[in-house]
Amino acid sequence: MRAWFSPAYTVDQGSEGFPTRKFAMTADALVKDGLLRRTELAAPELPSAEELLRAHTAGWTAKAVSGGLTPEEEALLELRWSPALSLAHRLCVRGTLEACRDALHGGVGLHIGGGAHHAFADHGEGYCLLNDLAAAVLELQAAGKVSRAAVVDLDVHQGNGTASILAGKPGLFTLSLHQADGYPAVRQASTRDVALPAGTGDAKYLRILEEELAAFLARRPELVVYQAGVDVWEGDLLGGLALSEAGLLERDRMVARLCRERGVPLAVTLGGGYAEDPAKTAALHARTLGAAMEAAR
């Protein structure tokens, strides 16, 4: 078992609206807990231009790589472009792609990063510069590795960028289970959207998830890419759902179990998480990855 991760995922932005140090902290937690050895952390290489262009326009790809964003584009992104930011987000594209390849080979793939579901084909939004989820499934489909693939997005925020990029693509499906109000203000149509009221807790959330995911897997995807944002946790600063730590762990175990029972390879990416203490977010992310590892073993 290995997990894809790069120390370059940590980017100093001068503030911690999106605390990128959580990725290294997650890797450290997995090693400390004995779930991975340090030697099992695999560093992704940079993606090719073709891999980026699977999901993004030539114009946006050039800006993401080399800069030149307008003030309005940076405002939408909610991040300042820098060479370090570009490097981190490009590496995340390849990290998710490699996790998907691992899943197709061995049943489960792990990425200590990724899940940038607010990035559109021609712009970034909400801390997401490049959409690793869409780029990965489009690359694998183009390479003939899968004909049918699904993105299962359980972040508290709707996966608007992924939904937009993959809309109408034959064989590619998106499920987004998210909070009904809040960010993003403008939603895009996923293959299946389930909007839950603020305050939804464990019992209702897990019942709906089991029903929706079982129905979604009936589409017979050959790969599921899981956006496993932990901002559905009750203590998250940017979310309004109310899953307990136990409920969050059961969510992740349910996704892994249903995919395993149906023989569907599962690649896990992290997505959002905004606890007051980034170490708490990292601990929740580590439990998500641990649940997938537990299912694989």
C-alpha positions in Angstrom: 0.0 0.0 0.0 1.3 3.5 -0.8 -0.1 7.0 -0.8 0.8 9.9 -3.1 2.1 13.0 -1.5 4.5 15.8 -2.0 6.0 18.2 0.6 5.4 20.8 -2.1 1.7 20.7 -1.4 2.4 23.1 1.5 2.3 26.6 0.2 2.8 29.7 2.2 0.0 32.1 1.3 0.6 34.5 4.1 -2.7 33.4 5.7 -4.5 30.1 6.3 -7.8 30.5 4.6 -6.9 27.1 3.1 -4.4 25.6 5.5 -2.1 23.7 3.1 0.1 22.4 5.9 -2.7 19.9 6.7 -1.4 17.7 3.9 2.0 17.1 5.5 0.3 16.8 8.9 -1.9 14.0 7.4 1.1 12.2 6.1 2.8 12.4 9.4 -0.3 11.1 11.2 -0.5 8.1 8.9 3.1 7.3 9.6 2.8 7.9 13.4 -0.2 5.7 13.6 1.6 2.9 11.8 -0.8 2.9 8.8 2.0 3.7 6.4 5.8 3.6 6.4 7.6 6.8 5.4 9.0 4.9 2.4 5.4 4.2 1.2 4.8 7.9 0.6 5.2 8.3 -3.2 6.0 11.7 -4.7 4.1 12.5 -8.0 5.8 14.0 -10.9 4.4 16.9 -12.8 1.6 16.1 -15.2 2.0 16.5 -18.9 0.3 19.4 -20.8 -2.0 16.9 -22.3 -3.2 15.7 -18.9 -4.0 19.3 -17.9 -5.7 20.0 -21.2 -8.1 17.0 -20.7 -10.0 19.1 -18.2 -8.9 22.7 -18.9 -8.8 25.2 -21.7 -5.5 26.1 -23.2 -5.9 29.7 -21.9 -6.5 28.7 -18.3 -3.8 26.0 -18.4 -1.3 28.6 -19.5 -2.4 30.9 -16.7 -2.3 28.2 -14.1 1.2 27.2 -15.1 2.8 30.6 -15.7 0.6 33.2 -14.0 -1.1 36.3 -15.4 -4.4 35.9 -13.6 -6.5 39.0 -13.5 -7.5 40.5 -10.1 -11.0 39.2 -10.8 -9.7 35.6 -11.4 -7.6 35.7 -8.2 -10.7 36.9 -6.3 -12.7 34.0 -7.6 -9.8 31.6 -6.8 -9.5 33.2 -3.3 -5.7 32.5 -3.6 -2.8 34.6 -4.9 -1.1 32.8 -7.8 2.6 32.0 -7.2 5.1 29.5 -8.8 4.8 27.5 -5.6 0.9 27.4 -5.8 1.1 26.4 -9.4 3.5 23.6 -8.6 1.4 22.3 -5.8 -1.8 22.2 -7.8 -0.2 20.6 -10.8 1.4 17.9 -8.7 -2.0 17.2 -7.2 -3.4 16.5 -10.7 -0.8 13.8 -11.2 -1.2 12.6 -7.6 -4.9 11.9 -8.2 -4.2 10.3 -11.5 -1.6 8.0 -9.9 -4.0 7.1 -7.1 -6.6 6.2 -9.8 -4.0 4.0 -11.5 -3.2 2.3 -8.2 -7.0 1.7 -7.7 -7.3 0.1 -11.1 -4.3 -2.1 -10.4 -5.0 -3.1 -6.8 -8.5 -2.0 -5.8 -7.7 1.1 -3.7 -5.6 4.2 -4.4 -4.7 6.9 -2.0 -3.9 10.6 -2.4 -2.9 12.8 0.5 -4.2 15.8 -1.4 -6.4 16.6 -4.4 -10.2 16.9 -4.5 -10.1 20.4 -6.1 -13.7 20.2 -7.2 -14.4 24.0 -7.6 -12.0 24.4 -10.6 -13.7 24.9 -13.9 -12.4 24.3 -17.4 -11.6 28.0 -17.8 -11.1 29.4 -14.3 -10.5 28.5 -10.7 -12.8 29.0 -7.7 -12.8 28.4 -4.0 -9.1 27.5 -3.4 -9.1 25.2 -6.5 -6.7 26.1 -9.4 -6.9 22.9 -11.4 -9.5 20.1 -11.2 -7.5 16.9 -10.5 -10.7 14.8 -10.3 -11.9 15.6 -13.8 -8.4 15.6 -15.3 -7.8 12.1 -13.9 -11.0 10.4 -15.2 -10.7 12.1 -18.6 -7.1 11.0 -19.0 -7.9 7.4 -18.0 -10.8 7.3 -20.4 -8.8 8.8 -23.2 -6.1 6.2 -22.6 -8.6 3.4 -22.8 -8.1 2.4 -19.1 -11.8 2.9 -18.3 -14.9 3.6 -20.3 -17.1 4.4 -17.3 -16.0 6.3 -14.2 -17.7 8.2 -11.4 -16.8 11.0 -9.1 -18.4 10.7 -5.7 -18.2 14.0 -3.9 -19.0 14.2 -0.2 -17.5 17.5 0.6 -19.9 19.9 2.4 -19.8 22.1 -0.7 -21.2 21.2 -4.0 -18.7 20.0 -6.6 -19.6 22.7 -9.1 -16.4 22.6 -11.2 -16.3 18.9 -11.6 -20.0 18.8 -12.5 -19.4 21.5 -15.2 -16.4 19.9 -16.7 -17.8 16.3 -16.9 -21.4 17.3 -17.9 -22.4 15.5 -21.0 -19.3 13.3 -21.2 -20.4 9.8 -22.1 -19.6 7.2 -19.5 -18.6 9.8 -16.8 -20.9 10.5 -13.8 -20.9 12.8 -10.8 -22.7 12.4 -7.4 -22.6 15.3 -5.0 -24.0 15.1 -1.5 -23.7 18.5 0.1 -25.2 21.2 2.3 -28.2 22.9 0.7 -27.1 26.5 1.4 -23.8 28.3 1.5 -20.9 28.1 -0.9 -21.0 28.0 -3.9 -23.7 30.4 -4.5 -24.2 29.2 -8.1 -24.5 25.4 -8.5 -23.9 23.3 -11.5 -25.9 20.2 -12.3 -24.2 17.0 -11.3 -25.5 13.7 -12.6 -27.1 13.4 -9.2 -27.2 16.2 -6.6 -28.5 15.7 -3.1 -28.7 18.9 -1.0 -29.1 18.4 2.7 -30.3 21.1 5.2 -27.8 22.6 7.6 -27.7 20.6 10.9 -28.1 17.2 9.2 -26.5 14.7 11.6 -25.2 11.1 11.5 -28.4 9.0 11.2 -30.1 11.0 8.4 -26.9 11.6 6.5 -25.8 8.0 6.5 -29.2 6.7 5.6 -29.4 9.0 2.6 -25.8 8.3 1.6 -26.3 4.5 1.6 -29.4 4.8 -0.6 -27.9 7.3 -3.0 -24.5 5.6 -3.4 -26.1 2.1 -3.9 -28.3 3.6 -6.6 -25.4 5.5 -8.2 -23.1 2.4 -8.3 -25.9 0.7 -10.3 -24.5 2.7 -13.2 -21.6 0.2 -13.2 -18.6 2.5 -13.1 -15.3 0.9 -13.5 -13.7 3.4 -11.1 -14.9 5.6 -8.3 -12.9 8.7 -7.5 -13.9 9.8 -4.0 -13.7 13.5 -2.9 -13.7 12.9 0.8 -13.9 16.4 2.3 -14.1 16.3 6.1 -15.8 19.7 6.3 -19.1 17.9 7.0 -17.8 17.4 10.5 -19.8 19.2 13.2 -16.9 21.3 14.3 -15.9 22.6 10.9 -15.6 26.4 10.6 -16.9 26.6 7.0 -19.6 23.8 7.0 -23.0 23.6 8.5 -23.7 19.9 8.6 -23.3 18.0 11.8 -21.6 14.7 11.4 -19.8 13.5 14.5 -16.3 11.9 14.3 -17.9 8.5 14.5 -20.4 9.4 11.8 -17.6 10.7 9.5 -15.7 7.5 9.9 -18.8 5.5 9.1 -19.3 7.6 6.0 -15.8 6.7 4.8 -16.2 3.0 5.7 -19.5 2.9 3.9 -18.1 4.3 0.7 -15.2 1.8 0.8 -17.5 -1.1 1.7 -20.0 -0.5 -1.0 -17.3 -0.1 -3.7 -15.6 -3.3 -2.5 -18.9 -5.3 -2.4 -19.5 -4.3 -6.0 -16.0 -4.8 -7.2 -15.4 -1.1 -8.1 -11.9 0.2 -7.7 -11.8 3.3 -5.3 -9.3 6.2 -5.4 -9.5 8.5 -2.4 -8.7 12.3 -2.5 -9.0 14.6 0.5 -10.9 17.8 -0.4 -12.0 20.4 2.2 -11.5 20.6 5.9 -11.5 23.7 8.1 -11.2 22.8 11.7 -10.0 25.6 14.0 -6.8 23.5 14.5 -5.3 22.2 11.2 -4.0 19.2 13.3 -7.7 18.2 13.8 -8.4 18.4 10.1 -5.3 16.3 9.4 -6.4 13.7 12.0 -9.8 13.4 10.3 -8.2 13.1 6.8 -5.9 10.4 8.1 -8.9 8.4 9.4 -10.6 8.7 6.0 -7.5 7.2 4.3 -7.2 4.6 7.0 -10.8 3.5 6.4 -10.0 2.9 2.7 -6.8 1.0 3.7 -8.8 -1.1 6.2 -11.3 -2.1 3.5 -8.5 -3.0 1.0 -6.9 -5.3 3.6 
